[in-house]
């Protein structure tokens, strides 16, 4: 899960006039420890994320 600042920046790009704060509102609800695979999209390129998902599916 990317840092909250990254989520806020993405929201601002996607929805310049509405839906602000959705990432902040849901940030604490998601607990990364509850998932088998956690990918930080602020650090990994799409191809890297895809490779990790494919690897997890094979395992």
CORVENBEL-V736683 format. One record per residue. N is the residue number from 1. RES is the residue in one small letter. D_CENTER is the distance of its C-alpha to the mean C-alpha in Angstrom with 1 decimal. Layout:
n=N res=RES d_center=D_CENTER
n=N res=RES d_center=D_CENTER
This chain:
n=1 res=x d_center=4.1
n=2 res=x d_center=5.0
n=3 res=x d_center=8.3
n=4 res=x d_center=9.5
n=5 res=x d_center=11.5
n=6 res=x d_center=9.0
n=7 res=x d_center=7.5
n=8 res=x d_center=11.3
n=9 res=x d_center=12.3
n=10 res=x d_center=10.2
n=11 res=x d_center=11.8
n=12 res=x d_center=15.1
n=13 res=x d_center=15.1
n=14 res=x d_center=14.4
n=15 res=x d_center=16.6
n=16 res=x d_center=19.1
n=17 res=x d_center=21.4
n=18 res=x d_center=19.6
n=19 res=x d_center=16.7
n=20 res=x d_center=16.0
n=21 res=x d_center=14.6
n=22 res=x d_center=12.6
n=23 res=x d_center=9.4
n=24 res=x d_center=12.0
n=25 res=x d_center=13.8
n=26 res=x d_center=11.3
n=27 res=x d_center=9.7
n=28 res=x d_center=12.7
n=29 res=x d_center=13.0
n=30 res=x d_center=10.3
n=31 res=x d_center=12.0
n=32 res=x d_center=10.5
n=33 res=x d_center=14.1
n=34 res=x d_center=14.5
n=35 res=x d_center=12.7
n=36 res=x d_center=14.6
n=37 res=x d_center=11.8
n=38 res=x d_center=8.7
n=39 res=x d_center=7.0
n=40 res=x d_center=6.0
n=41 res=x d_center=5.4
n=42 res=x d_center=7.6
n=43 res=x d_center=10.2
n=44 res=x d_center=10.4
n=45 res=x d_center=12.0
n=46 res=x d_center=11.6
n=47 res=x d_center=14.8
n=48 res=x d_center=13.8
n=49 res=x d_center=10.9
n=50 res=x d_center=13.5
n=51 res=x d_center=16.1
n=52 res=x d_center=14.3
n=53 res=x d_center=13.8
n=54 res=x d_center=17.4
n=55 res=x d_center=18.6
n=56 res=x d_center=17.2
n=57 res=x d_center=18.9
n=58 res=x d_center=22.1
n=59 res=x d_center=22.3
